[in-house]
Amino acid sequence: MVRREPRAASGGAAETKSARTRTRILDAAAKVLSVKGYSGMRLSDVAKEADLQAPAIYYYFDSREDLIEEVMWVGIANMREHIVKVLDDVPSGVAPLDRILVAVEEHLRHELEISDYTTASIRNAGQVPERIRNRQIAEEARYGEVWSGLIRQAAEEGQLRPDLDLFISQMLVLGSLNWTAEWWNPKRGSIDVVVKNAQSFVRHAIGA
């Protein structure tokens, strides 16, 4: 899986080296958390993945929970930024329903292919304590606004079924996309096949 790194600090050589090490720890934590989950993630595993001694982690993060909290937030923040950028590049003449299908593809690719952070965030959202989830929840709300805007525009232009509750439809679509992280593996078909099926599913489920 290709990992999208969080933004690193800028500055002098020492600061840059420190930022790189911090990012390496976060990358390792995202990978371990995405595979082993909240209860199974050990700092010794993170240190091994990052090629560091475990005590070094405490120079950058006060606790295991602080490290997990950062990974959980980065996963959703990076996905929101990625999808907003892709949507901004979509030509203005593209129909609103087709813009939703673009978001479907980018959500899946970011979740399954681009970022261990996003996989970890989605797979562990229901496992971590709420105090760790607070910043992620706020970011999820911002991401939800992106989707509500897409769905509202499609509804206003008559491209969605008039009998649908827009909020419920949004939550059902996002729930389906997020659940893919729990069952998908390459043996069940390529990501391209998953994307194609998901787009067809969403188009026929909510399209007028």
Secondary structure, 3 states (H helix, E strand, C coil): CCCCCCCCCCCCHHHHHHHHHHHHHHHHHHHHHHHHHHHHCCHHHHHHHHCCCHHHHHHHCCCHHHHHHHHHHHHHHHHHHHHHHHHHCCCCCCCHHHHHHHHHHHHHHHHHHHCHHHHHHHHHCCCCCHHHHHHHHHHHHHHHHHHHHHHHHHHHCCCECCCCCHHHHHHHHHHHHHHHHHHCCHHHCCHHHHHHHHHHHHHHHHEC
